[in-house]
Amino acid sequence: MGSEAREFLVGVGESAQAKHQFQVGATVSGEALPVADPRLETVEFYKVSNLKVAIRKVAEETPPPPWRGVAPPLSVYRERGHRRLAARTYEEKCTTCLWGCQMAVEMIIDQWNPSKRRYRTETFCYGPRSCPLYRSGPARKVPGRHGMSYTEEDWVDDEATSRRGSDE
């Protein structure tokens, strides 16, 4: 950024990903805007223009996990379904895996007053159910109106990934 050289988290759109085939370790340049509301994004910058790939990282020859390479289209992630992933596991082992994901989550606290919202970051895994690195995160608790809360049980993750086998 300017004369500063460091690692940045940048959000790119589906068409830019399809065109450039980004993967972990690539060096890119371009112009981007800082995110308008950091509560809604897990990246620092988005709306990238003049994008150029300076160094294309070749996938390492180490066996997975973590899985590396070019990420599939978003439709593949949606089809696979996600499981909650322990934040520590994500940070230590899954940030470079194409199946690991950190997302900003917006929660509507009162369905009768949708303007009451809270935000947090959650980590998810879209990878094979048999991955030896996977560790389930704590049950998600969503605050509600008048001090009530909803706890998302394990069956929600099981149902989201039930359409696929343990190795897919």
MODELLER restraints for C-alpha pairs under 7 A, 6 or more apart:
rsr = mdl.restraints
at = mdl.atoms
rsr.add(forms.Gaussian(group=physical.xy_distance, feature=features.Distance(at['CA:8:A'], at['CA:44:A']), mean=6.87, stdev=0.5))
rsr.add(forms.Gaussian(group=physical.xy_distance, feature=features.Distance(at['CA:9:A'], at['CA:43:A']), mean=4.73, stdev=0.5))
rsr.add(forms.Gaussian(group=physical.xy_distance, feature=features.Distance(at['CA:9:A'], at['CA:44:A']), mean=5.42, stdev=0.5))
rsr.add(forms.Gaussian(group=physical.xy_distance, feature=features.Distance(at['CA:9:A'], at['CA:45:A']), mean=6.64, stdev=0.5))
rsr.add(forms.Gaussian(group=physical.xy_distance, feature=features.Distance(at['CA:10:A'], at['CA:43:A']), mean=5.32, stdev=0.5))
rsr.add(forms.Gaussian(group=physical.xy_distance, feature=features.Distance(at['CA:10:A'], at['CA:44:A']), mean=5.94, stdev=0.5))
rsr.add(forms.Gaussian(group=physical.xy_distance, feature=features.Distance(at['CA:10:A'], at['CA:45:A']), mean=4.78, stdev=0.5))
rsr.add(forms.Gaussian(group=physical.xy_distance, feature=features.Distance(at['CA:10:A'], at['CA:46:A']), mean=5.64, stdev=0.5))
rsr.add(forms.Gaussian(group=physical.xy_distance, feature=features.Distance(at['CA:11:A'], at['CA:43:A']), mean=5.97, stdev=0.5))
rsr.add(forms.Gaussian(group=physical.xy_distance, feature=features.Distance(at['CA:11:A'], at['CA:45:A']), mean=6.23, stdev=0.5))
rsr.add(forms.Gaussian(group=physical.xy_distance, feature=features.Distance(at['CA:11:A'], at['CA:46:A']), mean=4.79, stdev=0.5))
rsr.add(forms.Gaussian(group=physical.xy_distance, feature=features.Distance(at['CA:12:A'], at['CA:46:A']), mean=6.32, stdev=0.5))
rsr.add(forms.Gaussian(group=physical.xy_distance, feature=features.Distance(at['CA:12:A'], at['CA:47:A']), mean=6.98, stdev=0.5))
rsr.add(forms.Gaussian(group=physical.xy_distance, feature=features.Distance(at['CA:12:A'], at['CA:48:A']), mean=6.65, stdev=0.5))
rsr.add(forms.Gaussian(group=physical.xy_distance, feature=features.Distance(at['CA:21:A'], at['CA:70:A']), mean=5.79, stdev=0.5))
rsr.add(forms.Gaussian(group=physical.xy_distance, feature=features.Distance(at['CA:22:A'], at['CA:70:A']), mean=5.99, stdev=0.5))
rsr.add(forms.Gaussian(group=physical.xy_distance, feature=features.Distance(at['CA:23:A'], at['CA:57:A']), mean=6.93, stdev=0.5))
rsr.add(forms.Gaussian(group=physical.xy_distance, feature=features.Distance(at['CA:23:A'], at['CA:69:A']), mean=5.60, stdev=0.5))
rsr.add(forms.Gaussian(group=physical.xy_distance, feature=features.Distance(at['CA:23:A'], at['CA:70:A']), mean=4.99, stdev=0.5))
rsr.add(forms.Gaussian(group=physical.xy_distance, feature=features.Distance(at['CA:23:A'], at['CA:71:A']), mean=6.82, stdev=0.5))
rsr.add(forms.Gaussian(group=physical.xy_distance, feature=features.Distance(at['CA:24:A'], at['CA:96:A']), mean=6.17, stdev=0.5))
rsr.add(forms.Gaussian(group=physical.xy_distance, feature=features.Distance(at['CA:25:A'], at['CA:57:A']), mean=5.36, stdev=0.5))
rsr.add(forms.Gaussian(group=physical.xy_distance, feature=features.Distance(at['CA:26:A'], at['CA:55:A']), mean=5.52, stdev=0.5))
rsr.add(forms.Gaussian(group=physical.xy_distance, feature=features.Distance(at['CA:26:A'], at['CA:56:A']), mean=4.90, stdev=0.5))
rsr.add(forms.Gaussian(group=physical.xy_distance, feature=features.Distance(at['CA:26:A'], at['CA:57:A']), mean=4.82, stdev=0.5))
rsr.add(forms.Gaussian(group=physical.xy_distance, feature=features.Distance(at['CA:27:A'], at['CA:53:A']), mean=6.14, stdev=0.5))
rsr.add(forms.Gaussian(group=physical.xy_distance, feature=features.Distance(at['CA:27:A'], at['CA:54:A']), mean=5.40, stdev=0.5))
rsr.add(forms.Gaussian(group=physical.xy_distance, feature=features.Distance(at['CA:27:A'], at['CA:55:A']), mean=4.86, stdev=0.5))
rsr.add(forms.Gaussian(group=physical.xy_distance, feature=features.Distance(at['CA:27:A'], at['CA:56:A']), mean=6.66, stdev=0.5))
rsr.add(forms.Gaussian(group=physical.xy_distance, feature=features.Distance(at['CA:28:A'], at['CA:52:A']), mean=5.60, stdev=0.5))
rsr.add(forms.Gaussian(group=physical.xy_distance, feature=features.Distance(at['CA:28:A'], at['CA:53:A']), mean=4.37, stdev=0.5))
rsr.add(forms.Gaussian(group=physical.xy_distance, feature=features.Distance(at['CA:28:A'], at['CA:54:A']), mean=5.17, stdev=0.5))
rsr.add(forms.Gaussian(group=physical.xy_distance, feature=features.Distance(at['CA:28:A'], at['CA:55:A']), mean=6.87, stdev=0.5))
rsr.add(forms.Gaussian(group=physical.xy_distance, feature=features.Distance(at['CA:29:A'], at['CA:51:A']), mean=5.76, stdev=0.5))
rsr.add(forms.Gaussian(group=physical.xy_distance, feature=features.Distance(at['CA:29:A'], at['CA:52:A']), mean=5.29, stdev=0.5))
rsr.add(forms.Gaussian(group=physical.xy_distance, feature=features.Distance(at['CA:29:A'], at['CA:53:A']), mean=6.50, stdev=0.5))
rsr.add(forms.Gaussian(group=physical.xy_distance, feature=features.Distance(at['CA:29:A'], at['CA:54:A']), mean=6.94, stdev=0.5))
rsr.add(forms.Gaussian(group=physical.xy_distance, feature=features.Distance(at['CA:30:A'], at['CA:48:A']), mean=6.53, stdev=0.5))
rsr.add(forms.Gaussian(group=physical.xy_distance, feature=features.Distance(at['CA:30:A'], at['CA:49:A']), mean=5.84, stdev=0.5))
rsr.add(forms.Gaussian(group=physical.xy_distance, feature=features.Distance(at['CA:30:A'], at['CA:50:A']), mean=4.90, stdev=0.5))
rsr.add(forms.Gaussian(group=physical.xy_distance, feature=features.Distance(at['CA:30:A'], at['CA:51:A']), mean=4.33, stdev=0.5))
rsr.add(forms.Gaussian(group=physical.xy_distance, feature=features.Distance(at['CA:30:A'], at['CA:52:A']), mean=6.22, stdev=0.5))
rsr.add(forms.Gaussian(group=physical.xy_distance, feature=features.Distance(at['CA:31:A'], at['CA:48:A']), mean=5.47, stdev=0.5))
rsr.add(forms.Gaussian(group=physical.xy_distance, feature=features.Distance(at['CA:31:A'], at['CA:49:A']), mean=5.18, stdev=0.5))
rsr.add(forms.Gaussian(group=physical.xy_distance, feature=features.Distance(at['CA:31:A'], at['CA:50:A']), mean=6.08, stdev=0.5))
rsr.add(forms.Gaussian(group=physical.xy_distance, feature=features.Distance(at['CA:32:A'], at['CA:45:A']), mean=5.90, stdev=0.5))
rsr.add(forms.Gaussian(group=physical.xy_distance, feature=features.Distance(at['CA:32:A'], at['CA:46:A']), mean=5.56, stdev=0.5))
rsr.add(forms.Gaussian(group=physical.xy_distance, feature=features.Distance(at['CA:32:A'], at['CA:47:A']), mean=5.48, stdev=0.5))
rsr.add(forms.Gaussian(group=physical.xy_distance, feature=features.Distance(at['CA:32:A'], at['CA:48:A']), mean=4.27, stdev=0.5))
rsr.add(forms.Gaussian(group=physical.xy_distance, feature=features.Distance(at['CA:32:A'], at['CA:49:A']), mean=6.31, stdev=0.5))
rsr.add(forms.Gaussian(group=physical.xy_distance, feature=features.Distance(at['CA:33:A'], at['CA:45:A']), mean=5.40, stdev=0.5))
rsr.add(forms.Gaussian(group=physical.xy_distance, feature=features.Distance(at['CA:33:A'], at['CA:46:A']), mean=5.54, stdev=0.5))
rsr.add(forms.Gaussian(group=physical.xy_distance, feature=features.Distance(at['CA:33:A'], at['CA:47:A']), mean=5.95, stdev=0.5))
rsr.add(forms.Gaussian(group=physical.xy_distance, feature=features.Distance(at['CA:34:A'], at['CA:44:A']), mean=5.87, stdev=0.5))
rsr.add(forms.Gaussian(group=physical.xy_distance, feature=features.Distance(at['CA:34:A'], at['CA:45:A']), mean=4.35, stdev=0.5))
rsr.add(forms.Gaussian(group=physical.xy_distance, feature=features.Distance(at['CA:34:A'], at['CA:46:A']), mean=6.37, stdev=0.5))
rsr.add(forms.Gaussian(group=physical.xy_distance, feature=features.Distance(at['CA:35:A'], at['CA:44:A']), mean=5.95, stdev=0.5))
rsr.add(forms.Gaussian(group=physical.xy_distance, feature=features.Distance(at['CA:35:A'], at['CA:45:A']), mean=5.24, stdev=0.5))
rsr.add(forms.Gaussian(group=physical.xy_distance, feature=features.Distance(at['CA:35:A'], at['CA:46:A']), mean=6.08, stdev=0.5))
rsr.add(forms.Gaussian(group=physical.xy_distance, feature=features.Distance(at['CA:39:A'], at['CA:104:A']), mean=6.67, stdev=0.5))
rsr.add(forms.Gaussian(group=physical.xy_distance, feature=features.Distance(at['CA:39:A'], at['CA:119:A']), mean=6.03, stdev=0.5))
rsr.add(forms.Gaussian(group=physical.xy_distance, feature=features.Distance(at['CA:40:A'], at['CA:104:A']), mean=5.29, stdev=0.5))
rsr.add(forms.Gaussian(group=physical.xy_distance, feature=features.Distance(at['CA:40:A'], at['CA:105:A']), mean=6.96, stdev=0.5))
rsr.add(forms.Gaussian(group=physical.xy_distance, feature=features.Distance(at['CA:41:A'], at['CA:104:A']), mean=5.38, stdev=0.5))
rsr.add(forms.Gaussian(group=physical.xy_distance, feature=features.Distance(at['CA:42:A'], at['CA:102:A']), mean=6.87, stdev=0.5))
rsr.add(forms.Gaussian(group=physical.xy_distance, feature=features.Distance(at['CA:42:A'], at['CA:103:A']), mean=6.01, stdev=0.5))
rsr.add(forms.Gaussian(group=physical.xy_distance, feature=features.Distance(at['CA:42:A'], at['CA:104:A']), mean=5.84, stdev=0.5))
rsr.add(forms.Gaussian(group=physical.xy_distance, feature=features.Distance(at['CA:59:A'], at['CA:68:A']), mean=6.14, stdev=0.5))
rsr.add(forms.Gaussian(group=physical.xy_distance, feature=features.Distance(at['CA:59:A'], at['CA:69:A']), mean=5.27, stdev=0.5))
rsr.add(forms.Gaussian(group=physical.xy_distance, feature=features.Distance(at['CA:66:A'], at['CA:94:A']), mean=6.38, stdev=0.5))
rsr.add(forms.Gaussian(group=physical.xy_distance, feature=features.Distance(at['CA:66:A'], at['CA:96:A']), mean=6.91, stdev=0.5))
rsr.add(forms.Gaussian(group=physical.xy_distance, feature=features.Distance(at['CA:66:A'], at['CA:97:A']), mean=4.73, stdev=0.5))
rsr.add(forms.Gaussian(group=physical.xy_distance, feature=features.Distance(at['CA:67:A'], at['CA:97:A']), mean=4.87, stdev=0.5))
rsr.add(forms.Gaussian(group=physical.xy_distance, feature=features.Distance(at['CA:67:A'], at['CA:98:A']), mean=5.81, stdev=0.5))
rsr.add(forms.Gaussian(group=physical.xy_distance, feature=features.Distance(at['CA:68:A'], at['CA:96:A']), mean=6.85, stdev=0.5))
rsr.add(forms.Gaussian(group=physical.xy_distance, feature=features.Distance(at['CA:68:A'], at['CA:97:A']), mean=5.47, stdev=0.5))
rsr.add(forms.Gaussian(group=physical.xy_distance, feature=features.Distance(at['CA:68:A'], at['CA:98:A']), mean=5.66, stdev=0.5))
rsr.add(forms.Gaussian(group=physical.xy_distance, feature=features.Distance(at['CA:71:A'], at['CA:98:A']), mean=5.61, stdev=0.5))
rsr.add(forms.Gaussian(group=physical.xy_distance, feature=features.Distance(at['CA:77:A'], at['CA:126:A']), mean=6.47, stdev=0.5))
rsr.add(forms.Gaussian(group=physical.xy_distance, feature=features.Distance(at['CA:80:A'], at['CA:126:A']), mean=6.46, stdev=0.5))
rsr.add(forms.Gaussian(group=physical.xy_distance, feature=features.Distance(at['CA:80:A'], at['CA:161:A']), mean=6.23, stdev=0.5))
rsr.add(forms.Gaussian(group=physical.xy_distance, feature=features.Distance(at['CA:81:A'], at['CA:126:A']), mean=6.22, stdev=0.5))
rsr.add(forms.Gaussian(group=physical.xy_distance, feature=features.Distance(at['CA:81:A'], at['CA:160:A']), mean=4.89, stdev=0.5))
rsr.add(forms.Gaussian(group=physical.xy_distance, feature=features.Distance(at['CA:81:A'], at['CA:161:A']), mean=5.06, stdev=0.5))
rsr.add(forms.Gaussian(group=physical.xy_distance, feature=features.Distance(at['CA:82:A'], at['CA:124:A']), mean=6.05, stdev=0.5))
rsr.add(forms.Gaussian(group=physical.xy_distance, feature=features.Distance(at['CA:82:A'], at['CA:125:A']), mean=5.48, stdev=0.5))
rsr.add(forms.Gaussian(group=physical.xy_distance, feature=features.Distance(at['CA:82:A'], at['CA:126:A']), mean=4.72, stdev=0.5))
rsr.add(forms.Gaussian(group=physical.xy_distance, feature=features.Distance(at['CA:82:A'], at['CA:157:A']), mean=6.64, stdev=0.5))
rsr.add(forms.Gaussian(group=physical.xy_distance, feature=features.Distance(at['CA:82:A'], at['CA:160:A']), mean=6.23, stdev=0.5))
rsr.add(forms.Gaussian(group=physical.xy_distance, feature=features.Distance(at['CA:82:A'], at['CA:161:A']), mean=6.40, stdev=0.5))
rsr.add(forms.Gaussian(group=physical.xy_distance, feature=features.Distance(at['CA:83:A'], at['CA:124:A']), mean=5.55, stdev=0.5))
rsr.add(forms.Gaussian(group=physical.xy_distance, feature=features.Distance(at['CA:83:A'], at['CA:125:A']), mean=5.29, stdev=0.5))
rsr.add(forms.Gaussian(group=physical.xy_distance, feature=features.Distance(at['CA:83:A'], at['CA:126:A']), mean=6.62, stdev=0.5))
rsr.add(forms.Gaussian(group=physical.xy_distance, feature=features.Distance(at['CA:83:A'], at['CA:157:A']), mean=4.93, stdev=0.5))
rsr.add(forms.Gaussian(group=physical.xy_distance, feature=features.Distance(at['CA:84:A'], at['CA:123:A']), mean=6.18, stdev=0.5))
rsr.add(forms.Gaussian(group=physical.xy_distance, feature=features.Distance(at['CA:84:A'], at['CA:124:A']), mean=4.58, stdev=0.5))
rsr.add(forms.Gaussian(group=physical.xy_distance, feature=features.Distance(at['CA:84:A'], at['CA:125:A']), mean=6.31, stdev=0.5))
rsr.add(forms.Gaussian(group=physical.xy_distance, feature=features.Distance(at['CA:84:A'], at['CA:136:A']), mean=5.84, stdev=0.5))
rsr.add(forms.Gaussian(group=physical.xy_distance, feature=features.Distance(at['CA:84:A'], at['CA:137:A']), mean=5.43, stdev=0.5))
rsr.add(forms.Gaussian(group=physical.xy_distance, feature=features.Distance(at['CA:85:A'], at['CA:123:A']), mean=5.28, stdev=0.5))
rsr.add(forms.Gaussian(group=physical.xy_distance, feature=features.Distance(at['CA:85:A'], at['CA:124:A']), mean=4.69, stdev=0.5))
rsr.add(forms.Gaussian(group=physical.xy_distance, feature=features.Distance(at['CA:85:A'], at['CA:125:A']), mean=5.70, stdev=0.5))
rsr.add(forms.Gaussian(group=physical.xy_distance, feature=features.Distance(at['CA:85:A'], at['CA:134:A']), mean=6.97, stdev=0.5))
rsr.add(forms.Gaussian(group=physical.xy_distance, feature=features.Distance(at['CA:85:A'], at['CA:135:A']), mean=5.97, stdev=0.5))
rsr.add(forms.Gaussian(group=physical.xy_distance, feature=features.Distance(at['CA:85:A'], at['CA:136:A']), mean=4.82, stdev=0.5))
rsr.add(forms.Gaussian(group=physical.xy_distance, feature=features.Distance(at['CA:85:A'], at['CA:137:A']), mean=4.58, stdev=0.5))
rsr.add(forms.Gaussian(group=physical.xy_distance, feature=features.Distance(at['CA:86:A'], at['CA:123:A']), mean=6.77, stdev=0.5))
rsr.add(forms.Gaussian(group=physical.xy_distance, feature=features.Distance(at['CA:86:A'], at['CA:135:A']), mean=5.66, stdev=0.5))
rsr.add(forms.Gaussian(group=physical.xy_distance, feature=features.Distance(at['CA:86:A'], at['CA:136:A']), mean=5.25, stdev=0.5))
rsr.add(forms.Gaussian(group=physical.xy_distance, feature=features.Distance(at['CA:86:A'], at['CA:137:A']), mean=3.56, stdev=0.5))
rsr.add(forms.Gaussian(group=physical.xy_distance, feature=features.Distance(at['CA:86:A'], at['CA:138:A']), mean=6.85, stdev=0.5))
rsr.add(forms.Gaussian(group=physical.xy_distance, feature=features.Distance(at['CA:87:A'], at['CA:123:A']), mean=5.85, stdev=0.5))
rsr.add(forms.Gaussian(group=physical.xy_distance, feature=features.Distance(at['CA:87:A'], at['CA:137:A']), mean=6.72, stdev=0.5))
rsr.add(forms.Gaussian(group=physical.xy_distance, feature=features.Distance(at['CA:89:A'], at['CA:135:A']), mean=6.52, stdev=0.5))
rsr.add(forms.Gaussian(group=physical.xy_distance, feature=features.Distance(at['CA:90:A'], at['CA:100:A']), mean=6.77, stdev=0.5))
rsr.add(forms.Gaussian(group=physical.xy_distance, feature=features.Distance(at['CA:90:A'], at['CA:123:A']), mean=6.87, stdev=0.5))
rsr.add(forms.Gaussian(group=physical.xy_distance, feature=features.Distance(at['CA:94:A'], at['CA:100:A']), mean=5.33, stdev=0.5))
rsr.add(forms.Gaussian(group=physical.xy_distance, feature=features.Distance(at['CA:99:A'], at['CA:125:A']), mean=5.69, stdev=0.5))
rsr.add(forms.Gaussian(group=physical.xy_distance, feature=features.Distance(at['CA:99:A'], at['CA:126:A']), mean=4.84, stdev=0.5))
rsr.add(forms.Gaussian(group=physical.xy_distance, feature=features.Distance(at['CA:99:A'], at['CA:127:A']), mean=4.88, stdev=0.5))
rsr.add(forms.Gaussian(group=physical.xy_distance, feature=features.Distance(at['CA:100:A'], at['CA:124:A']), mean=6.08, stdev=0.5))
rsr.add(forms.Gaussian(group=physical.xy_distance, feature=features.Distance(at['CA:100:A'], at['CA:125:A']), mean=4.82, stdev=0.5))
rsr.add(forms.Gaussian(group=physical.xy_distance, feature=features.Distance(at['CA:100:A'], at['CA:126:A']), mean=6.47, stdev=0.5))
rsr.add(forms.Gaussian(group=physical.xy_distance, feature=features.Distance(at['CA:101:A'], at['CA:123:A']), mean=5.64, stdev=0.5))
rsr.add(forms.Gaussian(group=physical.xy_distance, feature=features.Distance(at['CA:101:A'], at['CA:124:A']), mean=5.11, stdev=0.5))
rsr.add(forms.Gaussian(group=physical.xy_distance, feature=features.Distance(at['CA:101:A'], at['CA:125:A']), mean=6.19, stdev=0.5))
rsr.add(forms.Gaussian(group=physical.xy_distance, feature=features.Distance(at['CA:102:A'], at['CA:121:A']), mean=6.81, stdev=0.5))
rsr.add(forms.Gaussian(group=physical.xy_distance, feature=features.Distance(at['CA:102:A'], at['CA:122:A']), mean=5.75, stdev=0.5))
rsr.add(forms.Gaussian(group=physical.xy_distance, feature=features.Distance(at['CA:102:A'], at['CA:123:A']), mean=4.36, stdev=0.5))
rsr.add(forms.Gaussian(group=physical.xy_distance, feature=features.Distance(at['CA:102:A'], at['CA:124:A']), mean=6.26, stdev=0.5))
rsr.add(forms.Gaussian(group=physical.xy_distance, feature=features.Distance(at['CA:103:A'], at['CA:121:A']), mean=5.60, stdev=0.5))
rsr.add(forms.Gaussian(group=physical.xy_distance, feature=features.Distance(at['CA:103:A'], at['CA:122:A']), mean=5.50, stdev=0.5))
rsr.add(forms.Gaussian(group=physical.xy_distance, feature=features.Distance(at['CA:103:A'], at['CA:123:A']), mean=6.30, stdev=0.5))
rsr.add(forms.Gaussian(group=physical.xy_distance, feature=features.Distance(at['CA:104:A'], at['CA:120:A']), mean=5.90, stdev=0.5))
rsr.add(forms.Gaussian(group=physical.xy_distance, feature=features.Distance(at['CA:104:A'], at['CA:121:A']), mean=4.48, stdev=0.5))
rsr.add(forms.Gaussian(group=physical.xy_distance, feature=features.Distance(at['CA:104:A'], at['CA:122:A']), mean=6.45, stdev=0.5))
rsr.add(forms.Gaussian(group=physical.xy_distance, feature=features.Distance(at['CA:105:A'], at['CA:119:A']), mean=5.67, stdev=0.5))
rsr.add(forms.Gaussian(group=physical.xy_distance, feature=features.Distance(at['CA:105:A'], at['CA:120:A']), mean=5.39, stdev=0.5))
rsr.add(forms.Gaussian(group=physical.xy_distance, feature=features.Distance(at['CA:105:A'], at['CA:121:A']), mean=5.76, stdev=0.5))
rsr.add(forms.Gaussian(group=physical.xy_distance, feature=features.Distance(at['CA:105:A'], at['CA:122:A']), mean=6.76, stdev=0.5))
rsr.add(forms.Gaussian(group=physical.xy_distance, feature=features.Distance(at['CA:106:A'], at['CA:117:A']), mean=6.76, stdev=0.5))
rsr.add(forms.Gaussian(group=physical.xy_distance, feature=features.Distance(at['CA:106:A'], at['CA:118:A']), mean=5.97, stdev=0.5))
rsr.add(forms.Gaussian(group=physical.xy_distance, feature=features.Distance(at['CA:106:A'], at['CA:119:A']), mean=4.71, stdev=0.5))
rsr.add(forms.Gaussian(group=physical.xy_distance, feature=features.Distance(at['CA:106:A'], at['CA:120:A']), mean=6.83, stdev=0.5))
rsr.add(forms.Gaussian(group=physical.xy_distance, feature=features.Distance(at['CA:107:A'], at['CA:117:A']), mean=5.45, stdev=0.5))
rsr.add(forms.Gaussian(group=physical.xy_distance, feature=features.Distance(at['CA:107:A'], at['CA:118:A']), mean=5.24, stdev=0.5))
rsr.add(forms.Gaussian(group=physical.xy_distance, feature=features.Distance(at['CA:107:A'], at['CA:119:A']), mean=6.11, stdev=0.5))
rsr.add(forms.Gaussian(group=physical.xy_distance, feature=features.Distance(at['CA:108:A'], at['CA:114:A']), mean=5.76, stdev=0.5))
rsr.add(forms.Gaussian(group=physical.xy_distance, feature=features.Distance(at['CA:108:A'], at['CA:116:A']), mean=6.04, stdev=0.5))
rsr.add(forms.Gaussian(group=physical.xy_distance, feature=features.Distance(at['CA:108:A'], at['CA:117:A']), mean=4.60, stdev=0.5))
rsr.add(forms.Gaussian(group=physical.xy_distance, feature=features.Distance(at['CA:108:A'], at['CA:118:A']), mean=6.73, stdev=0.5))
rsr.add(forms.Gaussian(group=physical.xy_distance, feature=features.Distance(at['CA:109:A'], at['CA:116:A']), mean=5.56, stdev=0.5))
rsr.add(forms.Gaussian(group=physical.xy_distance, feature=features.Distance(at['CA:109:A'], at['CA:117:A']), mean=5.44, stdev=0.5))
rsr.add(forms.Gaussian(group=physical.xy_distance, feature=features.Distance(at['CA:109:A'], at['CA:118:A']), mean=6.97, stdev=0.5))
rsr.add(forms.Gaussian(group=physical.xy_distance, feature=features.Distance(at['CA:109:A'], at['CA:143:A']), mean=6.05, stdev=0.5))
rsr.add(forms.Gaussian(group=physical.xy_distance, feature=features.Distance(at['CA:109:A'], at['CA:144:A']), mean=4.66, stdev=0.5))
rsr.add(forms.Gaussian(group=physical.xy_distance, feature=features.Distance(at['CA:109:A'], at['CA:145:A']), mean=5.90, stdev=0.5))
rsr.add(forms.Gaussian(group=physical.xy_distance, feature=features.Distance(at['CA:110:A'], at['CA:116:A']), mean=6.08, stdev=0.5))
rsr.add(forms.Gaussian(group=physical.xy_distance, feature=features.Distance(at['CA:110:A'], at['CA:144:A']), mean=5.91, stdev=0.5))
rsr.add(forms.Gaussian(group=physical.xy_distance, feature=features.Distance(at['CA:110:A'], at['CA:145:A']), mean=5.06, stdev=0.5))
rsr.add(forms.Gaussian(group=physical.xy_distance, feature=features.Distance(at['CA:128:A'], at['CA:166:A']), mean=5.86, stdev=0.5))
rsr.add(forms.Gaussian(group=physical.xy_distance, feature=features.Distance(at['CA:128:A'], at['CA:167:A']), mean=5.02, stdev=0.5))
rsr.add(forms.Gaussian(group=physical.xy_distance, feature=features.Distance(at['CA:128:A'], at['CA:168:A']), mean=4.83, stdev=0.5))
rsr.add(forms.Gaussian(group=physical.xy_distance, feature=features.Distance(at['CA:129:A'], at['CA:166:A']), mean=4.59, stdev=0.5))
rsr.add(forms.Gaussian(group=physical.xy_distance, feature=features.Distance(at['CA:129:A'], at['CA:167:A']), mean=6.23, stdev=0.5))
rsr.add(forms.Gaussian(group=physical.xy_distance, feature=features.Distance(at['CA:130:A'], at['CA:166:A']), mean=5.08, stdev=0.5))
rsr.add(forms.Gaussian(group=physical.xy_distance, feature=features.Distance(at['CA:130:A'], at['CA:167:A']), mean=5.69, stdev=0.5))
rsr.add(forms.Gaussian(group=physical.xy_distance, feature=features.Distance(at['CA:139:A'], at['CA:151:A']), mean=6.51, stdev=0.5))
rsr.add(forms.Gaussian(group=physical.xy_distance, feature=features.Distance(at['CA:139:A'], at['CA:152:A']), mean=6.02, stdev=0.5))
rsr.add(forms.Gaussian(group=physical.xy_distance, feature=features.Distance(at['CA:139:A'], at['CA:153:A']), mean=6.44, stdev=0.5))
rsr.add(forms.Gaussian(group=physical.xy_distance, feature=features.Distance(at['CA:140:A'], at['CA:151:A']), mean=5.67, stdev=0.5))
rsr.add(forms.Gaussian(group=physical.xy_distance, feature=features.Distance(at['CA:140:A'], at['CA:152:A']), mean=5.31, stdev=0.5))
rsr.add(forms.Gaussian(group=physical.xy_distance, feature=features.Distance(at['CA:141:A'], at['CA:149:A']), mean=6.51, stdev=0.5))
rsr.add(forms.Gaussian(group=physical.xy_distance, feature=features.Distance(at['CA:141:A'], at['CA:150:A']), mean=5.58, stdev=0.5))
rsr.add(forms.Gaussian(group=physical.xy_distance, feature=features.Distance(at['CA:141:A'], at['CA:151:A']), mean=4.39, stdev=0.5))
rsr.add(forms.Gaussian(group=physical.xy_distance, feature=features.Distance(at['CA:141:A'], at['CA:152:A']), mean=6.35, stdev=0.5))
rsr.add(forms.Gaussian(group=physical.xy_distance, feature=features.Distance(at['CA:142:A'], at['CA:149:A']), mean=5.47, stdev=0.5))
rsr.add(forms.Gaussian(group=physical.xy_distance, feature=features.Distance(at['CA:142:A'], at['CA:150:A']), mean=5.09, stdev=0.5))
rsr.add(forms.Gaussian(group=physical.xy_distance, feature=features.Distance(at['CA:142:A'], at['CA:151:A']), mean=6.32, stdev=0.5))
rsr.add(forms.Gaussian(group=physical.xy_distance, feature=features.Distance(at['CA:143:A'], at['CA:149:A']), mean=4.24, stdev=0.5))
rsr.add(forms.Gaussian(group=physical.xy_distance, feature=features.Distance(at['CA:143:A'], at['CA:150:A']), mean=6.38, stdev=0.5))
